[in-house]
Amino acid sequence: MLKNIDPALNADVLHALRSMGHGDTLVVSDTNFPSDAIARQTVLGKLLRIDNVSSARAIKAILSVMPLDTPLQPSAGRMEIMGAPDEIPPVQQEVQAVIDGAEGKPAPMYGIERFAFYEEAKKAYCVITTGENRFYGCFLFTKGVIPPETV
């Protein structure tokens, strides 16, 4: 156990988050996403897990240590519902609240069509699967930077 580190973050996930650079992306997926097959095609090349928690809980842990990219570009994406791309289901509403809380202001997610999401996921640094069993609990995040402290 470490002080000030969310206990949902295991060593493999922490290592991946620390290894990512500015502009790298990561996928947080639900239990229905083809996580292992997609993860094999990412930079890391293997699947990471934050088991037995919802997407929102896993993302809260991740965003406790990982900065999102600047407002100059979208940094949080969600898989769109097929046939209803503008619909935001409860799982995505929960994640939006977590993102807004981590950013301290509204930071709306952008939608990604389902099959386009799969293709973007293959380009990610890594995939982290969760215990989320609701449909459309899949998200894409772009890592930002931590500015130097001004003296």
N, C-alpha and C positions, 0 to 999 in steps of 0.2 A: 504494500500500500504506500502511496506517495501523498504528501501533503499538497493540497491545492490542485490536485489532478482528479478529474471526475473518475470515479471507479468504473464507469462503463468503458473507459478507454484502456484497452489491453496493450501489452508491449508491442505487438505487431502493428496495431493501428497507430500508436504513438510514433513508432519508427517511420511508418509511411508518411504520416502528416508532417513530420519533421524533415523528411527527405524531399518532399515536394518543394518546388520553387514557384516564384511568382508567375501566375498565368497557367499553372498546371491545374487540371480538373480532377475531381473525384466524383464517383457515383455512390449514392446511398440508395440501396434497393430494398424492395419488399420480398417476401418469400416466394412470389410467383415469377419474379424476374429470372431470366436465364443467367444467373450471377456467375456460376463457375465457368460456363462457356465463354461469356463475355470477358471475365477477368483474365482468362488465359491469353487474351489478345491485347491487354493493356500493357503499359510500361512495366509495371511491377510483375505482371505475369502470373499472379496467383490471387485467389480469393481471400479477402479479409472478412472477419465476422465481428459483429456486436450482437450477440444472440439474446433472445428472450426480452427484447425491448421494442417499443414502437419506433417508427421512423423519426417522429418528433423527439423522442427521448435520446436516440442515438445522435441526431443532429445537434441537439442541445449540448451534448458532451463534446462533439467535434468542434462546434463553434466556440466552445469555452477556451480552446487553444489555437484555433486556426482563423486568421483574418480573412474576410471576404475581399474580393477585388474592389477597386474604387468605383464610385458611381459613374465613372466615365464609360463603363460597359456593364451589361448585365452580368451578375455573378452568381445567381441562383436560378436554376431552371427546374421545371416540373414536367413530368410526362402528361401530355394532354389526353383527355378521355376521347376515345374513338367516337366520332359522330357528334361530340359535344365539346369542342376544344376550349370554349370559354367557361365551362362548368368547373367549379372548384369544389371537390368533394371534401368532407370533414378531415380526412387525413392530410390533405394539402392545406386546409385552413389552419390546422394545428401547427404544421411546419412553418407556415407563413408567420404565425405569432412568435414562434421561436426565433426565426430570422430577424423579425422586427425588434425583438427583445435584445438579441445579441448586438444588433447594429445601433440600438438606441433611437431608432426612427424607422418609418416605413421604408422597406426595401423590397418592392414587389418582385415576385418571381416572374420569369418569362415562360411561355409554354413551348414545348417541343413535341411535335407529332410523334406518335408511338414508335414508328419504324425509324424515323430520323434520330430518336433518342437512342435506339440500339446502336446505330452507326456512330453517334457521338460518344457513347459509352466505350466503344472499342478503342477510341483515341485517348481515353482518360489515363491518368497516372495509375489509378487503382479503383477497385469496386469493393465497397463494404456492404455486406448484406446484413439485414436486421431480422428481428422476429415479427416484423409488421405483416399481418395477414390480410389487411384490407387492400383492395385493388387500387392501383395508381399511387402507391406509396414509394415512388421512384423519383430521385432528384439528382441534379448535377450541380456541383459547386466549383467555382473558380477561386483559387487561392490568391490572396492579395499580399500586401507587404505590411510590415510594422515599421513605421518611420523612426528614425533616430530621435532620441530624446533631445529636446533643445535645452540648453543651459542658460 
